[in-house]
Amino acid sequence: MRDHITEIVIFTALFLLVSGMGFVAARWRAPQDMLHLDEWGLGGRSFGAWITWFLIGGDLYTAYTFVAVPALIFGAGAAGFFAVPYTVIIYPMVFLVLIRLWSVSHRHGFVTPADFVRTRFGSPTLALLVAITGIVATMPYIALQLVGIEAVLKAMGVTGEGWLARHAPIIVAFAILAAYTYQSGLRAPALIAFVKDTLIYVVILVAVLYLPYKLGGWGHIFDAADAKFAASQAPNDGILLNANNQLQYVTLALGSALALFLYPHSVTGVLASRNRTVIKRNMSALPAYSLLLGLIALLGYMAIASGVQPLPGSRPGTVDNNTVVPLLFDQQFPAWFAGVAFAAIGIGALVPAAIMSIAAANLFTRNIYKEYLRKDATPAQEAHVSKITSLVVKVGAVAFIIFLDPQFSIDLQLIGGVIILQTGPAVALGLYTRWLHRGGLIAGWVAGMGLGMWMLYQIPNAAGRKHFGGSAFPLSEFGFDTKRTIYVGLVAVFVNLLVAVVTTLILRAAKTPDGVDGTVADDYFADEGDPRLEKARVTPEAVGSST
């Protein structure tokens, strides 16, 4: 049995180092007044190209990505590579969309996507739906960062007996995270992202050079994976896609791409940028992370070739595939470098978890607290409420892991992708057209969300749960004579948009009043140096009647 002391010491030292950086971050680019959402929640809207690159990269490529993508490939083969093409196609798709969002948000002082929807469509109801959707979709995503940390702790043997001993390290880690996020806001993950991404790049580059050499070369690795899947009882598993899972692969990749920058935490990183040029450069440079993701994915096949056996899962008779990458590192690397690799995964959980909690807190503060509970809230009161809410969000994320089966949290994240897609017509299309009626967008959201939930309810999983077991919906349920499946989110958002268009036509024919558009065409092209940039915030009373 390997002595894990060296791994634990190095993991702890690096974890404490970045925690200290999180507290120091409050003095980094320190503003005169931190009690303002622009400062605490968006880092002063002043991050340049390098900081934004590390921040968004650290936000999108998480600890869960580090362990879950290779785990999916370890278990199912080629289907797990869907994460690679979707992170490639997303950047040209959102290149122009995000600079328009940046411009209108900076001119009007928007902090969240729901702020934009509120002003664009003059509908607090639609903005509330967008805000609630964002919060609900983000919560399990934060919890999943803990899945990555737990996988590392299991590999290092830090799994005590009893409830408290088993979960104490996670609780302590997130308590530290909560403390420095409360103090430093978005500056903390922005500063830590430099260390996190550097560690991950070093670990993965070493892994893809060293491990194939040690395991007998790439030919042996792929042969071992092919032999494993050939002996599998699952017909869709293999190193190549087959006729039954190709449609699911394509629709899941496309749907995931469309959802990625609808998540509030992705928008938070974008709005923290200094100008439009920073965003353009980042959309051009961020695919470098996609190359890294492709290399990370191959760790799943390396784990097969090395004979890794996943640790037992939380339920009797199950295994935890999320432990295969930490176990691979534990078995193949020297103890000191395994400790570095484990720290890269653990720190990789802190950056996105901090940004996600800040984004969810901003949504609550701006679009629920200020809109419905205290319309005259001052900037300092907004910042204070957002800081408190970020703590509550983190407590909720820890509760997800402690009281729910981790596998259910993973399924919830898949559901989160379906949910957040339903904000696409209002947020993404709203940046280009005001033609859709606010009532049509609300009706579309209800239809898409309802259909998506119904489809997800019909899906079982391999562990025996009958409902909400994934996002691959069998087409046979729609009457097709086929074994193919399709991604729920893409079907639901298509119905959402269809209902929104039809309802808009009906409401316009009936001459139903629409909300007042609080933006003008020039708002979507504003850039740094514009004398009207960041003018007085639009108040709820200034954007017209409510729906």
C-alpha positions as CSV (number, residue, x, y, z in Angstrom):
1,M,0.0,0.0,0.0
2,R,1.4,3.4,-1.0
3,D,2.3,5.9,1.7
4,H,0.2,9.0,1.0
5,I,2.0,11.3,3.5
6,T,4.0,13.1,0.8
7,E,1.0,13.6,-1.4
8,I,-1.1,14.9,1.5
9,V,1.7,17.3,2.6
10,I,2.2,18.8,-0.9
11,F,-1.6,18.9,-1.6
12,T,-2.1,20.8,1.7
13,A,0.8,23.2,1.2
14,L,-0.4,24.2,-2.3
15,F,-4.0,24.5,-1.1
16,L,-3.0,26.8,1.8
17,L,-0.8,28.8,-0.6
18,V,-3.7,29.6,-2.9
19,S,-6.0,30.2,0.1
20,G,-3.6,32.9,1.2
21,M,-3.6,34.4,-2.3
22,G,-7.4,34.5,-2.0
23,F,-7.2,36.7,1.1
24,V,-4.5,38.9,-0.3
25,A,-6.5,39.4,-3.5
26,A,-8.6,42.0,-1.7
27,R,-5.5,44.3,-1.9
28,W,-4.8,43.5,-5.6
29,R,-6.0,46.3,-7.8
30,A,-7.8,47.5,-4.6
31,P,-10.6,50.0,-5.2
32,Q,-11.5,52.9,-3.0
33,D,-14.8,51.2,-2.1
34,M,-15.2,47.4,-2.2
35,L,-18.9,47.7,-1.2
36,H,-20.2,47.9,-4.8
37,L,-21.2,45.0,-7.0
38,D,-19.1,46.4,-9.8
39,E,-16.0,46.0,-7.5
40,W,-16.9,42.9,-5.4
41,G,-18.8,41.0,-8.1
42,L,-17.1,42.1,-11.3
43,G,-13.6,43.0,-10.2
44,G,-14.1,46.7,-11.1
45,R,-14.8,45.7,-14.8
46,S,-11.1,46.2,-15.4
47,F,-9.5,42.9,-16.2
48,G,-7.2,42.8,-19.2
49,A,-6.6,40.0,-21.8
50,W,-4.3,37.8,-19.7
51,I,-6.3,38.0,-16.5
52,T,-9.6,37.4,-18.4
53,W,-8.0,34.4,-20.2
54,F,-7.0,32.7,-17.0
55,L,-10.3,33.7,-15.3
56,I,-12.7,32.4,-18.0
57,G,-10.5,29.4,-18.6
58,G,-10.4,28.6,-14.9
59,D,-14.2,29.1,-14.8
60,L,-15.1,26.8,-17.7
61,Y,-12.5,24.1,-17.3
62,T,-13.1,22.9,-13.7
63,A,-12.0,20.1,-11.3
64,Y,-15.1,18.2,-12.4
65,T,-14.0,18.5,-16.0
66,F,-10.6,17.1,-14.9
67,V,-12.1,14.0,-13.4
68,A,-15.5,13.5,-15.1
69,V,-14.5,13.7,-18.8
70,P,-11.8,11.0,-18.5
71,A,-14.2,9.0,-16.2
72,L,-16.9,9.1,-18.9
73,I,-14.4,7.9,-21.6
74,F,-13.1,5.2,-19.2
75,G,-16.7,4.0,-18.8
76,A,-18.2,4.6,-22.3
77,G,-15.4,5.4,-24.7
78,A,-15.8,7.7,-27.7
79,A,-19.1,9.2,-26.5
80,G,-17.2,11.0,-23.8
81,F,-15.3,13.1,-26.3
82,F,-18.4,15.2,-26.9
83,A,-16.8,17.8,-24.5
84,V,-14.0,18.4,-26.9
85,P,-16.0,19.6,-30.1
86,Y,-18.4,21.6,-28.0
87,T,-15.7,23.6,-26.5
88,V,-14.2,24.2,-30.0
89,I,-17.4,25.3,-31.8
90,I,-18.6,27.6,-29.0
91,Y,-16.0,30.4,-29.3
92,P,-16.8,31.4,-32.9
93,M,-20.5,31.0,-32.1
94,V,-20.3,33.5,-29.2
95,F,-17.6,35.8,-30.6
96,L,-20.0,38.5,-31.7
97,V,-22.7,37.8,-29.2
98,L,-20.6,38.4,-26.1
99,I,-19.1,41.7,-27.3
100,R,-22.7,43.0,-27.8
101,L,-23.6,41.9,-24.2
102,W,-20.4,43.5,-22.8
103,S,-21.2,46.8,-24.5
104,V,-24.9,47.1,-23.5
105,S,-24.0,45.9,-20.0
106,H,-21.2,48.4,-19.4
107,R,-23.3,51.3,-20.8
108,H,-26.3,50.5,-18.5
109,G,-24.4,49.1,-15.5
110,F,-25.9,45.6,-15.9
111,V,-24.3,43.0,-13.6
112,T,-26.4,39.9,-14.6
113,P,-28.1,38.5,-17.8
114,A,-31.4,39.1,-16.1
115,D,-30.6,42.8,-15.7
116,F,-30.3,43.0,-19.5
117,V,-33.5,41.1,-20.1
118,R,-35.3,43.4,-17.6
119,T,-34.3,46.5,-19.5
120,R,-34.5,45.1,-23.0
121,F,-38.1,43.6,-22.7
122,G,-39.4,45.8,-19.9
123,S,-40.5,42.7,-18.0
124,P,-39.6,42.0,-14.4
125,T,-41.4,38.7,-14.7
126,L,-39.2,37.5,-17.5
127,A,-36.1,38.8,-15.7
128,L,-37.2,36.9,-12.6
129,L,-37.6,33.6,-14.6
130,V,-34.1,34.2,-16.1
131,A,-32.6,34.8,-12.6
132,I,-34.3,31.8,-11.0
133,T,-33.2,29.6,-13.9
134,G,-29.6,30.8,-13.5
135,I,-29.5,30.1,-9.8
136,V,-31.1,26.7,-10.0
137,A,-28.8,25.6,-12.9
138,T,-25.7,26.9,-11.1
139,M,-26.2,25.3,-7.6
140,P,-25.5,21.6,-8.7
141,Y,-22.6,22.9,-10.8
142,I,-21.0,24.3,-7.7
143,A,-21.7,21.0,-5.8
144,L,-19.9,19.1,-8.6
145,Q,-16.7,20.9,-7.9
146,L,-16.8,19.0,-4.6
147,V,-17.0,15.7,-6.5
148,G,-13.6,16.4,-8.0
149,I,-12.1,17.2,-4.5
150,E,-13.7,14.1,-3.0
151,A,-12.2,11.9,-5.8
152,V,-8.7,13.2,-4.9
153,L,-9.3,12.7,-1.2
154,K,-10.4,9.1,-1.8
155,A,-7.2,8.5,-3.9
156,M,-5.0,9.9,-1.1
157,G,-6.8,7.7,1.5
158,V,-8.4,10.6,3.3
159,T,-11.7,8.8,3.9
160,G,-12.4,8.5,7.6
161,E,-15.2,6.5,9.2
162,G,-18.4,8.2,10.1
163,W,-20.2,11.2,8.7
164,L,-18.0,13.9,10.2
165,A,-14.7,12.3,9.5
166,R,-15.7,11.6,5.9
167,H,-16.9,15.1,5.1
168,A,-14.7,17.3,7.4
169,P,-12.0,18.0,4.7
170,I,-14.7,19.2,2.2
171,I,-16.4,21.4,4.8
172,V,-13.1,23.0,5.9
173,A,-12.0,23.6,2.2
174,F,-15.3,25.3,1.4
175,A,-15.3,27.3,4.6
176,I,-11.9,28.7,3.6
177,L,-13.2,29.4,0.1
178,A,-16.3,31.1,1.5
179,A,-14.1,33.3,3.7
180,Y,-11.8,34.7,1.1
181,T,-14.6,35.0,-1.5
182,Y,-16.6,37.1,1.0
183,Q,-13.6,39.4,1.5
184,S,-12.1,39.6,-1.9
185,G,-15.0,38.9,-4.3
186,L,-14.1,38.2,-8.0
187,R,-10.5,39.3,-7.5
188,A,-9.8,36.1,-5.5
189,P,-10.6,33.5,-8.2
190,A,-9.0,35.8,-10.8
191,L,-5.7,35.7,-8.9
192,I,-5.8,32.1,-8.0
193,A,-6.6,31.1,-11.6
194,F,-3.0,31.9,-12.5
195,V,-1.8,29.2,-10.2
196,K,-4.6,26.7,-11.0
197,D,-4.2,26.8,-14.8
198,T,-0.4,26.7,-14.6
199,L,-0.5,23.6,-12.5
200,I,-3.0,21.9,-14.7
201,Y,-1.0,22.7,-17.9
202,V,2.2,21.3,-16.3
203,V,0.4,18.2,-15.0
204,I,-1.3,17.3,-18.3
205,L,1.7,18.0,-20.5
206,V,3.8,15.7,-18.2
207,A,1.0,13.1,-18.2
208,V,0.6,12.9,-22.0
209,L,4.4,12.6,-22.5
210,Y,5.4,10.4,-19.5
211,L,2.4,8.0,-19.2
212,P,2.3,6.7,-22.8
213,Y,6.0,6.0,-22.5
214,K,5.5,4.1,-19.3
215,L,2.4,2.2,-20.5
216,G,4.0,1.0,-23.8
217,G,2.9,3.7,-26.2
218,W,-0.3,5.0,-27.7
219,G,-0.9,1.9,-29.8
220,H,-1.0,-0.3,-26.6
221,I,-3.2,2.3,-24.9
222,F,-5.9,2.3,-27.7
223,D,-5.6,-1.5,-28.1
224,A,-6.3,-2.0,-24.3
225,A,-9.3,0.4,-24.5
226,D,-10.7,-1.4,-27.6
227,A,-10.4,-4.8,-25.9
228,K,-12.2,-3.5,-22.8
229,F,-15.1,-2.1,-24.8
230,A,-15.3,-5.2,-27.1
231,A,-15.9,-7.3,-24.0
232,S,-18.5,-4.9,-22.6
233,Q,-22.2,-5.7,-22.5
234,A,-23.1,-2.2,-23.4
235,P,-23.6,-1.9,-27.2
236,N,-22.9,1.8,-27.4
237,D,-19.5,1.6,-25.7
238,G,-16.4,1.7,-27.8
239,I,-13.5,3.8,-29.1
240,L,-15.6,4.7,-32.1
241,L,-19.2,6.0,-32.3
242,N,-21.9,3.7,-33.8
243,A,-25.2,4.4,-35.5
244,N,-27.1,4.4,-32.2
245,N,-25.1,7.1,-30.4
246,Q,-24.1,9.4,-33.2
247,L,-27.2,11.6,-33.0
248,Q,-26.9,11.9,-29.2
249,Y,-23.2,12.8,-29.6
250,V,-23.9,15.6,-32.1
251,T,-27.0,17.1,-30.3
252,L,-25.3,16.9,-26.9
253,A,-22.2,18.7,-28.2
254,L,-24.3,21.4,-29.9
255,G,-26.7,21.8,-27.0
256,S,-23.8,22.0,-24.5
257,A,-22.1,24.6,-26.6
258,L,-25.2,26.7,-26.8
259,A,-25.6,26.5,-23.0
260,L,-22.0,27.2,-22.0
261,F,-22.1,31.0,-22.1
262,L,-25.7,31.2,-20.9
263,Y,-24.5,30.1,-17.4
264,P,-24.3,33.2,-15.1
265,H,-20.7,32.4,-14.1
266,S,-19.6,32.5,-17.7
267,V,-21.2,35.9,-18.2
268,T,-19.6,37.2,-15.0
269,G,-16.1,36.5,-16.4
270,V,-17.0,38.3,-19.6
271,L,-18.5,41.4,-17.9
272,A,-15.4,41.7,-15.8
273,S,-13.3,42.4,-19.0
274,R,-12.0,45.9,-19.6
275,N,-13.2,46.3,-23.2
276,R,-14.5,44.6,-26.3
277,T,-11.0,43.9,-27.6
278,V,-10.2,41.8,-24.5
279,I,-13.2,39.6,-25.3
280,K,-12.3,39.3,-28.9
281,R,-8.8,38.2,-28.0
282,N,-10.0,35.7,-25.5
283,M,-12.6,34.1,-27.8
284,S,-9.6,33.6,-30.2
285,A,-7.2,32.3,-27.5
286,L,-9.5,30.2,-25.3
287,P,-9.5,27.2,-27.7
288,A,-6.1,26.5,-26.3
289,Y,-8.0,25.1,-23.3
290,S,-9.9,22.9,-25.7
291,L,-6.6,21.3,-26.8
292,L,-5.8,20.7,-23.2
293,L,-9.2,19.2,-22.7
294,G,-8.6,16.7,-25.5
295,L,-5.4,15.6,-23.8
296,I,-7.2,15.4,-20.4
297,A,-9.9,13.2,-22.1
298,L,-7.2,10.7,-23.2
299,L,-6.4,10.0,-19.5
300,G,-9.5,7.8,-19.5
301,Y,-7.9,5.4,-22.0
302,M,-4.6,5.6,-20.1
303,A,-6.4,4.5,-17.0
304,I,-7.7,1.4,-18.8
305,A,-4.3,0.5,-20.1
306,S,-2.7,0.8,-16.7
307,G,-5.4,-1.5,-15.1
308,V,-6.9,1.1,-12.8
309,Q,-9.9,-0.2,-10.8
310,P,-12.3,2.5,-9.6
311,L,-12.9,2.8,-5.9
312,P,-16.3,1.7,-4.6
313,G,-19.2,4.1,-5.0
314,S,-21.5,5.5,-2.3
315,R,-24.1,2.7,-3.0
316,P,-23.4,-1.0,-2.4
317,G,-22.3,-2.8,-5.6
318,T,-21.4,0.4,-7.5
319,V,-18.0,1.9,-8.4
320,D,-17.0,5.6,-8.5
321,N,-15.5,6.2,-12.0
322,N,-14.6,9.7,-11.0
323,T,-11.7,8.2,-9.0
324,V,-9.9,6.8,-12.1
325,V,-7.7,9.8,-12.9
326,P,-6.6,10.4,-9.3
327,L,-5.8,6.7,-9.0
328,L,-3.9,6.8,-12.3
329,F,-1.8,9.6,-11.0
330,D,-1.4,7.9,-7.6
331,Q,-0.2,4.6,-9.2
332,Q,2.0,6.0,-12.0
333,F,3.6,9.2,-10.7
334,P,6.2,9.7,-8.0
335,A,4.5,10.6,-4.7
336,W,5.6,14.3,-4.9
337,F,4.3,14.8,-8.4
338,A,1.1,13.0,-7.6
339,G,0.7,15.5,-4.8
340,V,1.1,18.4,-7.3
341,A,-1.4,16.7,-9.6
342,F,-4.0,16.3,-6.8
343,A,-3.5,20.0,-5.8
344,A,-4.1,21.0,-9.5
345,I,-7.5,19.2,-9.3
346,G,-8.3,20.5,-5.8
347,I,-7.4,24.1,-6.7
348,G,-9.3,23.6,-9.9
349,A,-12.5,23.3,-7.8
350,L,-11.9,26.6,-6.0
351,V,-11.8,29.0,-8.9
352,P,-15.1,28.0,-10.6
353,A,-16.9,27.4,-7.3
354,A,-16.0,31.0,-6.2
355,I,-17.1,32.5,-9.5
356,M,-20.3,30.5,-9.6
357,S,-21.3,31.5,-6.1
358,I,-20.6,35.2,-6.9
359,A,-22.7,34.9,-10.1
360,A,-25.7,33.2,-8.3
361,A,-25.5,35.8,-5.5
362,N,-25.5,38.7,-8.0
363,L,-28.6,37.3,-9.6
364,F,-30.4,37.1,-6.3
365,T,-29.3,40.6,-5.2
366,R,-30.1,42.4,-8.5
367,N,-33.1,40.6,-9.7
368,I,-34.9,39.4,-6.6
369,Y,-33.8,41.4,-3.6
370,K,-33.6,44.8,-5.3
371,E,-36.5,44.2,-7.7
372,Y,-39.0,42.8,-5.2
373,L,-37.7,43.3,-1.6
374,R,-35.9,46.6,-1.5
375,K,-36.2,48.8,-4.6
376,D,-34.2,51.6,-3.0
377,A,-31.2,49.5,-2.0
378,T,-27.9,51.4,-2.1
379,P,-24.8,50.0,-3.9
380,A,-23.3,49.2,-0.5
381,Q,-26.5,47.3,0.6
382,E,-26.5,45.4,-2.7
383,A,-22.9,44.3,-2.2
384,H,-23.5,43.3,1.4
385,V,-26.5,41.2,0.4
386,S,-24.6,39.6,-2.4
387,K,-21.7,38.7,-0.1
388,I,-24.1,37.0,2.4
389,T,-25.9,35.2,-0.4
390,S,-22.7,33.8,-1.8
391,L,-22.1,32.2,1.6
392,V,-25.6,30.7,1.6
393,V,-25.0,29.3,-1.9
394,K,-21.8,27.6,-0.8
395,V,-23.5,26.1,2.2
396,G,-26.2,24.8,-0.2
397,A,-23.5,23.3,-2.5
398,V,-21.9,21.4,0.4
399,A,-25.4,20.2,1.5
400,F,-25.8,18.7,-2.0
401,I,-22.8,16.5,-1.6
402,I,-23.3,15.6,2.1
403,F,-27.0,14.8,1.9
404,L,-27.5,13.6,-1.7
405,D,-25.9,10.8,-3.6
406,P,-23.0,12.3,-5.6
407,Q,-24.3,10.5,-8.7
408,F,-27.6,12.3,-8.3
409,S,-25.6,15.6,-8.2
410,I,-24.0,14.7,-11.5
411,D,-27.4,14.0,-13.1
412,L,-28.6,17.3,-11.7
413,Q,-25.8,19.1,-13.5
414,L,-27.0,17.4,-16.8
415,I,-30.4,18.7,-16.0
416,G,-28.9,22.1,-15.3
417,G,-27.7,22.3,-18.9
418,V,-31.3,21.6,-20.1
419,I,-32.6,24.3,-17.8
420,I,-30.2,27.1,-18.6
421,L,-30.8,26.6,-22.4
422,Q,-34.3,27.9,-21.9
423,T,-33.0,31.4,-21.2
424,G,-31.4,31.4,-24.7
425,P,-34.2,33.1,-26.6
426,A,-34.5,36.0,-24.2
427,V,-30.7,36.5,-23.5
428,A,-28.9,35.5,-26.8
429,L,-31.6,36.4,-29.3
430,G,-32.5,39.5,-27.3
431,L,-29.1,40.9,-28.1
432,Y,-30.0,41.0,-31.8
433,T,-33.7,41.5,-32.0
434,R,-36.6,43.0,-30.0
435,W,-39.2,41.3,-32.3
436,L,-40.1,38.6,-29.8
437,H,-42.9,39.7,-27.5
438,R,-42.2,39.5,-23.8
439,G,-45.3,37.4,-23.4
440,G,-44.1,35.0,-26.1
441,L,-40.8,34.6,-24.4
442,I,-42.5,33.8,-21.1
443,A,-44.8,31.3,-22.8
444,G,-41.8,29.7,-24.6
445,W,-39.9,29.4,-21.4
446,V,-42.8,27.6,-19.8
447,A,-43.2,25.3,-22.8
448,G,-39.5,24.5,-23.1
449,M,-39.1,24.0,-19.3
450,G,-42.2,21.8,-19.1
451,L,-41.2,19.6,-22.0
452,G,-37.6,19.3,-20.8
453,M,-38.7,18.3,-17.3
454,W,-41.1,15.7,-18.7
455,M,-38.4,14.2,-21.0
456,L,-35.9,14.1,-18.2
457,Y,-38.4,12.4,-15.9
458,Q,-38.7,9.6,-18.4
459,I,-35.0,8.7,-18.4
460,P,-33.7,6.0,-16.1
461,N,-30.0,5.5,-15.3
462,A,-27.8,2.4,-15.1
463,A,-27.8,2.5,-11.3
464,G,-31.5,1.7,-11.1
465,R,-33.1,5.1,-10.6
466,K,-36.2,5.3,-12.8
467,H,-36.3,9.1,-13.3
468,F,-33.9,12.0,-14.0
469,G,-31.1,9.6,-14.8
470,G,-29.4,11.6,-17.6
471,S,-30.2,13.7,-20.7
472,A,-30.2,11.1,-23.5
473,F,-33.9,10.7,-24.5
474,P,-34.9,7.6,-26.5
475,L,-36.5,8.6,-29.8
476,S,-38.7,5.5,-29.4
477,E,-40.7,7.5,-26.8
478,F,-41.8,9.8,-29.7
479,G,-42.9,6.8,-31.8
480,F,-39.8,6.3,-33.9
481,D,-38.7,2.7,-34.5
482,T,-35.0,3.2,-33.5
483,K,-32.6,2.8,-30.6
484,R,-31.2,6.2,-31.1
485,T,-31.3,8.9,-28.4
486,I,-31.2,12.7,-28.6
487,Y,-30.1,15.4,-26.2
488,V,-33.1,16.7,-24.2
489,G,-31.9,20.3,-24.0
490,L,-31.8,20.8,-27.8
491,V,-35.4,19.5,-28.3
492,A,-36.7,21.6,-25.4
493,V,-35.1,24.9,-26.6
494,F,-36.4,24.3,-30.1
495,V,-40.0,24.0,-28.7
496,N,-39.3,27.0,-26.5
497,L,-38.4,29.1,-29.5
498,L,-41.3,27.8,-31.6
499,V,-43.8,28.6,-28.9
500,A,-42.2,32.0,-28.4
501,V,-42.6,32.8,-32.2
502,V,-46.2,31.6,-32.5
503,T,-47.3,33.4,-29.3
504,T,-45.6,36.6,-30.5
505,L,-47.5,36.5,-33.7
506,I,-50.8,36.0,-31.8
507,L,-50.0,38.8,-29.3
508,R,-49.0,41.2,-32.0
509,A,-52.1,40.4,-34.0
510,A,-54.2,41.1,-30.9
511,K,-52.2,44.3,-30.4
512,T,-51.3,43.3,-26.8
513,P,-49.0,45.9,-25.2
514,D,-45.4,45.0,-25.1
515,G,-42.7,46.3,-22.7
516,V,-40.6,49.4,-23.3
517,D,-37.1,48.7,-24.7
518,G,-34.7,50.6,-22.5
519,T,-31.8,50.2,-24.9
520,V,-30.9,51.8,-28.2
521,A,-28.9,50.4,-31.2
522,D,-25.8,52.3,-30.3
523,D,-25.7,50.6,-26.8
524,Y,-24.5,47.4,-28.4
525,F,-21.4,48.9,-29.9
526,A,-20.1,51.0,-26.9
527,D,-16.5,50.5,-26.0
528,E,-13.9,51.6,-23.4
529,G,-13.5,55.4,-23.5
530,D,-17.1,56.0,-24.6
531,P,-18.2,59.1,-22.6
532,R,-21.6,57.5,-22.0
533,L,-20.2,54.2,-20.8
534,E,-21.4,53.1,-17.4
535,K,-24.0,55.9,-17.2
536,A,-26.5,55.9,-14.3
537,R,-28.0,52.5,-13.7
538,V,-31.4,51.8,-15.1
539,T,-33.8,51.5,-12.2
540,P,-36.8,49.1,-12.3
541,E,-39.2,52.1,-12.4
542,A,-37.5,53.5,-15.5
543,V,-38.1,50.6,-17.9
544,G,-41.8,50.6,-18.3
545,S,-44.7,48.5,-17.1
546,S,-44.4,45.0,-15.8
547,T,-45.8,41.8,-17.2
